[in-house]
Amino acid sequence: MRLATNFVLGLIFGLGLIVAGMIDPAKVQNFLDLAGTWDPSLAFVMAGAIAATSAGYWLARKRGAPVFEPQFQFPTRRDIDAQLVTGAVLFGIGWGLGGLCPGPALASLPLAAPGTLAFVPAMLAGVAAGTFFTRAPRIHRPA
């Protein structure tokens, strides 16, 4: 049941991205082009996402437990470290250059656009590399 629910929710999310036009890399790049063909519509999509997420957190905090898990797992860290900043910078560069982020890239895969077909494997390679380097054991050398 959990897998079916996640699948349906993923489809709804993907359809929302398609309806909002977020699978078009030009829309993202035009949003970032403040001096040229600036398109503010992405700001409205982001505002809607923030509102929906805020409402979701509010509702989740009112419930005793989630449907498929024994307890909620809310984020607890609030610090800003080099790993967070590095990840955000890499994400932003990739988003700006490619015009896609993970959700829209996966939602646009059925279109088989050449840019998407190049972006998704590069994204998956980046995820694998990030996972490897963040989980690799650290070697501590004596001073």
KAQUI-V613963 format. One record per residue. N is the residue number from 0. D_FIRST is the distance of its C-alpha to the first C-alpha in Angstrom with 2 decimals. Layout:
n=N d_first=D_FIRST
n=N d_first=D_FIRST
This chain:
n=0 d_first=0.00
n=1 d_first=3.82
n=2 d_first=5.48
n=3 d_first=5.19
n=4 d_first=6.13
n=5 d_first=8.61
n=6 d_first=9.87
n=7 d_first=10.67
n=8 d_first=12.25
n=9 d_first=14.12
n=10 d_first=15.43
n=11 d_first=16.63
n=12 d_first=18.29
n=13 d_first=19.90
n=14 d_first=21.15
n=15 d_first=22.61
n=16 d_first=24.43
n=17 d_first=25.78
n=18 d_first=26.98
n=19 d_first=28.64
n=20 d_first=30.37
n=21 d_first=29.17
n=22 d_first=28.76
n=23 d_first=32.55
n=24 d_first=34.20
n=25 d_first=37.42
n=26 d_first=35.90
n=27 d_first=35.16
n=28 d_first=38.53
n=29 d_first=40.34
n=30 d_first=38.81
n=31 d_first=40.24
n=32 d_first=43.59
n=33 d_first=45.36
n=34 d_first=48.79
n=35 d_first=47.91
n=36 d_first=45.44
n=37 d_first=43.40
n=38 d_first=40.34
n=39 d_first=39.07
n=40 d_first=35.95
n=41 d_first=33.74
n=42 d_first=34.87
n=43 d_first=33.44
n=44 d_first=30.05
n=45 d_first=30.20
n=46 d_first=31.32
n=47 d_first=28.43
n=48 d_first=25.97
n=49 d_first=27.79
n=50 d_first=27.72
n=51 d_first=23.99
n=52 d_first=23.34
n=53 d_first=25.90
n=54 d_first=24.38
n=55 d_first=20.92
n=56 d_first=22.62
n=57 d_first=24.61
n=58 d_first=21.69
n=59 d_first=19.82
n=60 d_first=23.08
n=61 d_first=23.35
n=62 d_first=20.08
n=63 d_first=20.18
n=64 d_first=16.93
n=65 d_first=13.81
n=66 d_first=10.57
n=67 d_first=8.86
n=68 d_first=12.35
n=69 d_first=15.54
n=70 d_first=17.68
n=71 d_first=18.28
n=72 d_first=20.06
n=73 d_first=22.71
n=74 d_first=25.34
n=75 d_first=28.48
n=76 d_first=30.90
n=77 d_first=33.43
n=78 d_first=35.99
n=79 d_first=36.92
n=80 d_first=37.76
n=81 d_first=38.87
n=82 d_first=35.47
n=83 d_first=33.94
n=84 d_first=36.95
n=85 d_first=37.00
n=86 d_first=33.35
n=87 d_first=33.92
n=88 d_first=37.11
n=89 d_first=35.60
n=90 d_first=32.68
n=91 d_first=35.27
n=92 d_first=37.56
n=93 d_first=34.90
n=94 d_first=33.66
n=95 d_first=37.26
n=96 d_first=38.33
n=97 d_first=35.37
n=98 d_first=34.38
n=99 d_first=30.69
n=100 d_first=28.23
n=101 d_first=24.90
n=102 d_first=22.72
n=103 d_first=25.33
n=104 d_first=26.25
n=105 d_first=22.83
n=106 d_first=22.58
n=107 d_first=26.05
n=108 d_first=25.58
n=109 d_first=25.35
n=110 d_first=28.83
n=111 d_first=30.18
n=112 d_first=32.79
n=113 d_first=35.02
n=114 d_first=34.65
n=115 d_first=30.86
n=116 d_first=31.13
n=117 d_first=33.45
n=118 d_first=31.64
n=119 d_first=28.15
n=120 d_first=29.59
n=121 d_first=31.92
n=122 d_first=29.14
n=123 d_first=27.13
n=124 d_first=30.42
n=125 d_first=31.02
n=126 d_first=27.65
n=127 d_first=28.45
n=128 d_first=31.98
n=129 d_first=31.00
n=130 d_first=28.58
n=131 d_first=31.35
n=132 d_first=34.06
n=133 d_first=32.29
n=134 d_first=31.19
n=135 d_first=34.46
n=136 d_first=36.70
n=137 d_first=39.61
n=138 d_first=43.10
n=139 d_first=45.43
n=140 d_first=49.09
n=141 d_first=51.82
n=142 d_first=53.91
